[in-house]
Amino acid sequence: MIATDKLIIGVAPLGSFMGKDMNPNIPIQPEEIAEEAYRAWNEGASIVHIHARDKNGIATSDPEVFREISQRIRGRNVI
């Protein structure tokens, strides 16, 4: 890689299947996901792929959960 090349770093802090039973460090609640996105941004990531979970840790497509995650990420001035 040449020093002038641009690099886009994307992260996916969690998937749609794994849960805390498989790895207790996986962020599944909105605050945890926002914190992980913020950490990744501080390390140079420019894209975060988000999966959402409900209060019980089950994968969801509920727009309210995604809205909360988005608001928490944007609240850290990460866009």
N, CA, C and O atoms as a GROMACS GRO file, in nm:
protein
  316
    1MET      N    1   0.084  -0.118   0.000
    1MET     CA    2   0.000   0.000   0.000
    1MET      C    3   0.089   0.124   0.000
    1MET      O    4   0.185   0.132   0.076
    2ILE      N    5   0.056   0.219  -0.084
    2ILE     CA    6   0.130   0.344  -0.095
    2ILE      C    7   0.074   0.442   0.009
    2ILE      O    8  -0.046   0.441   0.037
    3ALA      N    9   0.159   0.525   0.066
    3ALA     CA   10   0.119   0.618   0.172
    3ALA      C   11   0.004   0.710   0.131
    3ALA      O   12  -0.070   0.758   0.218
    4THR      N   13  -0.012   0.737   0.003
    4THR     CA   14  -0.120   0.825  -0.041
    4THR      C   15  -0.250   0.750  -0.070
    4THR      O   16  -0.353   0.813  -0.096
    5ASP      N   17  -0.246   0.618  -0.065
    5ASP     CA   18  -0.369   0.540  -0.085
    5ASP      C   19  -0.466   0.566   0.030
    5ASP      O   20  -0.426   0.586   0.144
    6LYS      N   21  -0.594   0.564  -0.004
    6LYS     CA   22  -0.696   0.581   0.099
    6LYS      C   23  -0.749   0.444   0.138
    6LYS      O   24  -0.753   0.352   0.057
    7LEU      N   25  -0.787   0.434   0.262
    7LEU     CA   26  -0.835   0.307   0.316
    7LEU      C   27  -0.965   0.331   0.392
    7LEU      O   28  -0.973   0.422   0.474
    8ILE      N   29  -1.064   0.252   0.364
    8ILE     CA   30  -1.189   0.258   0.438
    8ILE      C   31  -1.195   0.137   0.528
    8ILE      O   32  -1.186   0.023   0.482
    9ILE      N   33  -1.209   0.162   0.657
    9ILE     CA   34  -1.218   0.054   0.755
    9ILE      C   35  -1.363   0.041   0.799
    9ILE      O   36  -1.422   0.138   0.848
   10GLY      N   37  -1.418  -0.076   0.782
   10GLY     CA   38  -1.554  -0.104   0.826
   10GLY      C   39  -1.552  -0.207   0.938
   10GLY      O   40  -1.471  -0.299   0.938
   11VAL      N   41  -1.641  -0.190   1.033
   11VAL     CA   42  -1.650  -0.285   1.145
   11VAL      C   43  -1.794  -0.330   1.163
   11VAL      O   44  -1.888  -0.259   1.129
   12ALA      N   45  -1.808  -0.449   1.216
   12ALA     CA   46  -1.939  -0.502   1.253
   12ALA      C   47  -1.923  -0.555   1.396
   12ALA      O   48  -1.879  -0.669   1.415
   13PRO      N   49  -1.959  -0.474   1.496
   13PRO     CA   50  -1.934  -0.514   1.634
   13PRO      C   51  -2.012  -0.637   1.680
   13PRO      O   52  -1.976  -0.698   1.781
   14LEU      N   53  -2.117  -0.673   1.608
   14LEU     CA   54  -2.189  -0.795   1.640
   14LEU      C   55  -2.262  -0.844   1.518
   14LEU      O   56  -2.289  -0.769   1.425
   15GLY      N   57  -2.293  -0.972   1.519
   15GLY     CA   58  -2.370  -1.031   1.410
   15GLY      C   59  -2.513  -1.053   1.455
   15GLY      O   60  -2.554  -1.007   1.561
   16SER      N   61  -2.589  -1.123   1.373
   16SER     CA   62  -2.729  -1.144   1.407
   16SER      C   63  -2.752  -1.274   1.482
   16SER      O   64  -2.864  -1.299   1.526
   17PHE      N   65  -2.650  -1.357   1.499
   17PHE     CA   66  -2.670  -1.487   1.563
   17PHE      C   67  -2.600  -1.503   1.697
   17PHE      O   68  -2.659  -1.558   1.790
   18MET      N   69  -2.478  -1.456   1.709
   18MET     CA   70  -2.404  -1.477   1.834
   18MET      C   71  -2.462  -1.394   1.947
   18MET      O   72  -2.512  -1.283   1.926
   19GLY      N   73  -2.455  -1.449   2.065
   19GLY     CA   74  -2.504  -1.378   2.182
   19GLY      C   75  -2.402  -1.380   2.292
   19GLY      O   76  -2.291  -1.431   2.276
   20LYS      N   77  -2.438  -1.324   2.404
   20LYS     CA   78  -2.346  -1.317   2.517
   20LYS      C   79  -2.315  -1.456   2.572
   20LYS      O   80  -2.214  -1.474   2.640
   21ASP      N   81  -2.401  -1.554   2.543
   21ASP     CA   82  -2.371  -1.690   2.586
   21ASP      C   83  -2.249  -1.746   2.512
   21ASP      O   84  -2.177  -1.830   2.566
   22MET      N   85  -2.226  -1.699   2.389
   22MET     CA   86  -2.110  -1.742   2.311
   22MET      C   87  -1.987  -1.658   2.342
   22MET      O   88  -1.874  -1.707   2.341
   23ASN      N   89  -2.011  -1.529   2.370
   23ASN     CA   90  -1.901  -1.439   2.403
   23ASN      C   91  -1.958  -1.323   2.487
   23ASN      O   92  -2.031  -1.240   2.433
   24PRO      N   93  -1.927  -1.318   2.615
   24PRO     CA   94  -1.984  -1.215   2.701
   24PRO      C   95  -1.942  -1.073   2.665
   24PRO      O   96  -1.997  -0.976   2.719
   25ASN      N   97  -1.845  -1.059   2.576
   25ASN     CA   98  -1.796  -0.926   2.537
   25ASN      C   99  -1.871  -0.866   2.418
   25ASN      O  100  -1.846  -0.752   2.382
   26ILE      N  101  -1.961  -0.941   2.358
   26ILE     CA  102  -2.034  -0.891   2.242
   26ILE      C  103  -2.131  -0.781   2.286
   26ILE      O  104  -2.208  -0.801   2.380
   27PRO      N  105  -2.126  -0.666   2.219
   27PRO     CA  106  -2.219  -0.558   2.254
   27PRO      C  107  -2.356  -0.586   2.191
   27PRO      O  108  -2.367  -0.594   2.069
   28ILE      N  109  -2.461  -0.600   2.272
   28ILE     CA  110  -2.592  -0.629   2.215
   28ILE      C  111  -2.697  -0.524   2.247
   28ILE      O  112  -2.799  -0.516   2.178
   29GLN      N  113  -2.676  -0.445   2.348
   29GLN     CA  114  -2.772  -0.340   2.382
   29GLN      C  115  -2.727  -0.207   2.321
   29GLN      O  116  -2.608  -0.188   2.297
   30PRO      N  117  -2.820  -0.116   2.295
   30PRO     CA  118  -2.786   0.009   2.226
   30PRO      C  119  -2.666   0.084   2.284
   30PRO      O  120  -2.580   0.131   2.209
   31GLU      N  121  -2.658   0.096   2.414
   31GLU     CA  122  -2.545   0.168   2.475
   31GLU      C  123  -2.414   0.096   2.448
   31GLU      O  124  -2.312   0.160   2.421
   32GLU      N  125  -2.414  -0.036   2.455
   32GLU     CA  126  -2.293  -0.114   2.428
   32GLU      C  127  -2.251  -0.100   2.282
   32GLU      O  128  -2.132  -0.086   2.252
   33ILE      N  129  -2.348  -0.105   2.191
   33ILE     CA  130  -2.318  -0.093   2.048
   33ILE      C  131  -2.262   0.046   2.018
   33ILE      O  132  -2.165   0.059   1.943
   34ALA      N  133  -2.322   0.149   2.077
   34ALA     CA  134  -2.274   0.286   2.056
   34ALA      C  135  -2.132   0.301   2.109
   34ALA      O  136  -2.048   0.365   2.045
   35GLU      N  137  -2.105   0.245   2.223
   35GLU     CA  138  -1.969   0.253   2.281
   35GLU      C  139  -1.868   0.184   2.190
   35GLU      O  140  -1.759   0.235   2.168
   36GLU      N  141  -1.906   0.067   2.137
   36GLU     CA  142  -1.815  -0.006   2.048
   36GLU      C  143  -1.794   0.069   1.917
   36GLU      O  144  -1.682   0.072   1.865
   37ALA      N  145  -1.899   0.131   1.864
   37ALA     CA  146  -1.886   0.212   1.742
   37ALA      C  147  -1.793   0.330   1.767
   37ALA      O  148  -1.710   0.363   1.683
   38TYR      N  149  -1.807   0.393   1.883
   38TYR     CA  150  -1.721   0.506   1.919
   38TYR      C  151  -1.575   0.462   1.931
   38TYR      O  152  -1.485   0.532   1.884
   39ARG      N  153  -1.552   0.348   1.992
   39ARG     CA  154  -1.414   0.296   2.003
   39ARG      C  155  -1.356   0.270   1.865
   39ARG      O  156  -1.241   0.305   1.837
   40ALA      N  157  -1.436   0.207   1.779
   40ALA     CA  158  -1.388   0.177   1.644
   40ALA      C  159  -1.358   0.305   1.567
   40ALA      O  160  -1.258   0.314   1.496
   41TRP      N  161  -1.445   0.406   1.582
   41TRP     CA  162  -1.423   0.535   1.515
   41TRP      C  163  -1.292   0.598   1.563
   41TRP      O  164  -1.216   0.651   1.483
   42ASN      N  165  -1.267   0.591   1.693
   42ASN     CA  166  -1.142   0.645   1.747
   42ASN      C  167  -1.020   0.573   1.693
   42ASN      O  168  -0.910   0.630   1.690
   43GLU      N  169  -1.036   0.450   1.651
   43GLU     CA  170  -0.925   0.372   1.596
   43GLU      C  171  -0.916   0.384   1.443
   43GLU      O  172  -0.828   0.323   1.381
   44GLY      N  173  -1.007   0.462   1.382
   44GLY     CA  174  -0.996   0.488   1.240
   44GLY      C  175  -1.106   0.430   1.153
   44GLY      O  176  -1.102   0.448   1.031
   45ALA      N  177  -1.202   0.361   1.210
   45ALA     CA  178  -1.310   0.305   1.129
   45ALA      C  179  -1.397   0.417   1.074
   45ALA      O  180  -1.418   0.519   1.139
   46SER      N  181  -1.448   0.397   0.953
   46SER     CA  182  -1.535   0.497   0.893
   46SER      C  183  -1.675   0.443   0.866
   46SER      O  184  -1.766   0.520   0.836
   47ILE      N  185  -1.693   0.312   0.877
   47ILE     CA  186  -1.824   0.250   0.856
   47ILE      C  187  -1.849   0.149   0.968
   47ILE      O  188  -1.762   0.070   1.003
   48VAL      N  189  -1.971   0.154   1.022
   48VAL     CA  190  -2.010   0.055   1.122
   48VAL      C  191  -2.137  -0.013   1.072
   48VAL      O  192  -2.238   0.052   1.045
   49HIS      N  193  -2.130  -0.144   1.061
   49HIS     CA  194  -2.246  -0.224   1.020
   49HIS      C  195  -2.319  -0.268   1.148
   49HIS      O  196  -2.259  -0.330   1.235
   50ILE      N  197  -2.447  -0.234   1.158
   50ILE     CA  198  -2.520  -0.255   1.282
   50ILE      C  199  -2.625  -0.365   1.269
   50ILE      O  200  -2.699  -0.370   1.171
   51HIS      N  201  -2.628  -0.452   1.367
   51HIS     CA  202  -2.739  -0.545   1.390
   51HIS      C  203  -2.801  -0.502   1.522
   51HIS      O  204  -2.729  -0.463   1.614
   52ALA      N  205  -2.932  -0.510   1.532
   52ALA     CA  206  -2.999  -0.466   1.655
   52ALA      C  207  -3.055  -0.586   1.730
   52ALA      O  208  -3.088  -0.689   1.672
   53ARG      N  209  -3.064  -0.570   1.860
   53ARG     CA  210  -3.120  -0.673   1.948
   53ARG      C  211  -3.227  -0.608   2.036
   53ARG      O  212  -3.220  -0.489   2.067
   54ASP      N  213  -3.325  -0.688   2.074
   54ASP     CA  214  -3.426  -0.638   2.168
   54ASP      C  215  -3.371  -0.647   2.310
   54ASP      O  216  -3.256  -0.686   2.330
   55LYS      N  217  -3.452  -0.612   2.408
   55LYS     CA  218  -3.407  -0.612   2.548
   55LYS      C  219  -3.366  -0.751   2.597
   55LYS      O  220  -3.290  -0.764   2.693
   56ASN      N  221  -3.415  -0.856   2.528
   56ASN     CA  222  -3.380  -0.994   2.565
   56ASN      C  223  -3.261  -1.048   2.487
   56ASN      O  224  -3.221  -1.163   2.505
   57GLY      N  225  -3.204  -0.964   2.400
   57GLY     CA  226  -3.088  -1.006   2.323
   57GLY      C  227  -3.122  -1.079   2.194
   57GLY      O  228  -3.033  -1.137   2.131
   58ILE      N  229  -3.248  -1.078   2.154
   58ILE     CA  230  -3.292  -1.145   2.032
   58ILE      C  231  -3.282  -1.046   1.914
   58ILE      O  232  -3.321  -0.930   1.927
   59ALA      N  233  -3.231  -1.094   1.800
   59ALA     CA  234  -3.220  -1.009   1.681
   59ALA      C  235  -3.355  -0.948   1.647
   59ALA      O  236  -3.458  -1.016   1.651
   60THR      N  237  -3.354  -0.819   1.613
   60THR     CA  238  -3.478  -0.748   1.580
   60THR      C  239  -3.454  -0.652   1.466
   60THR      O  240  -3.342  -0.606   1.443
   61SER      N  241  -3.561  -0.620   1.394
   61SER     CA  242  -3.555  -0.516   1.291
   61SER      C  243  -3.643  -0.398   1.332
   61SER      O  244  -3.681  -0.317   1.248
   62ASP      N  245  -3.673  -0.390   1.461
   62ASP     CA  246  -3.757  -0.282   1.514
   62ASP      C  247  -3.690  -0.147   1.490
   62ASP      O  248  -3.579  -0.123   1.538
   63PRO      N  249  -3.757  -0.058   1.414
   63PRO     CA  250  -3.696   0.072   1.385
   63PRO      C  251  -3.667   0.154   1.510
   63PRO      O  252  -3.575   0.237   1.509
   64GLU      N  253  -3.742   0.134   1.616
   64GLU     CA  254  -3.716   0.209   1.740
   64GLU      C  255  -3.582   0.170   1.801
   64GLU      O  256  -3.512   0.255   1.857
   65VAL      N  257  -3.547   0.044   1.793
   65VAL     CA  258  -3.417  -0.001   1.846
   65VAL      C  259  -3.304   0.057   1.762
   65VAL      O  260  -3.205   0.106   1.815
   66PHE      N  261  -3.321   0.052   1.630
   66PHE     CA  262  -3.219   0.111   1.542
   66PHE      C  263  -3.208   0.262   1.565
   66PHE      O  264  -3.098   0.317   1.563
   67ARG      N  265  -3.321   0.327   1.587
   67ARG     CA  266  -3.321   0.471   1.614
   67ARG      C  267  -3.242   0.501   1.742
   67ARG      O  268  -3.162   0.595   1.746
   68GLU      N  269  -3.265   0.422   1.845
   68GLU     CA  270  -3.192   0.443   1.970
   68GLU      C  271  -3.042   0.424   1.951
   68GLU      O  272  -2.962   0.504   2.000
   69ILE      N  273  -3.004   0.320   1.879
   69ILE     CA  274  -2.861   0.297   1.852
   69ILE      C  275  -2.803   0.416   1.776
   69ILE      O  276  -2.697   0.467   1.812
   70SER      N  277  -2.873   0.459   1.672
   70SER     CA  278  -2.826   0.572   1.591
   70SER      C  279  -2.812   0.698   1.675
   70SER      O  280  -2.712   0.768   1.664
   71GLN      N  281  -2.910   0.727   1.758
   71GLN     CA  282  -2.905   0.848   1.841
   71GLN      C  283  -2.788   0.841   1.939
   71GLN      O  284  -2.722   0.942   1.964
   72ARG      N  285  -2.765   0.724   1.993
   72ARG     CA  286  -2.654   0.711   2.089
   72ARG      C  287  -2.519   0.726   2.019
   72ARG      O  288  -2.427   0.786   2.074
   73ILE      N  289  -2.507   0.674   1.898
   73ILE     CA  290  -2.381   0.691   1.822
   73ILE      C  291  -2.363   0.838   1.786
   73ILE      O  292  -2.255   0.894   1.805
   74ARG      N  293  -2.467   0.900   1.733
   74ARG     CA  294  -2.459   1.041   1.694
   74ARG      C  295  -2.438   1.132   1.815
   74ARG      O  296  -2.379   1.240   1.804
   75GLY      N  297  -2.485   1.088   1.930
   75GLY     CA  298  -2.465   1.165   2.053
   75GLY      C  299  -2.318   1.173   2.093
   75GLY      O  300  -2.279   1.257   2.175
   76ARG      N  301  -2.238   1.086   2.037
   76ARG     CA  302  -2.093   1.088   2.061
   76ARG      C  303  -2.021   1.160   1.948
   76ARG      O  304  -1.899   1.151   1.934
   77ASN      N  305  -2.100   1.231   1.866
   77ASN     CA  306  -2.046   1.306   1.752
   77ASN      C  307  -1.979   1.217   1.648
   77ASN      O  308  -1.885   1.259   1.580
   78VAL      N  309  -2.027   1.094   1.637
   78VAL     CA  310  -1.981   1.002   1.534
   78VAL      C  311  -2.094   0.992   1.432
   78VAL      O  312  -2.206   0.955   1.468
   79ILE      N  313  -2.067   1.024   1.307
   79ILE     CA  314  -2.170   1.017   1.204
   79ILE      C  315  -2.123   0.925   1.093
   79ILE      O  316  -2.195   0.905   0.995
   0.00000   0.00000   0.00000
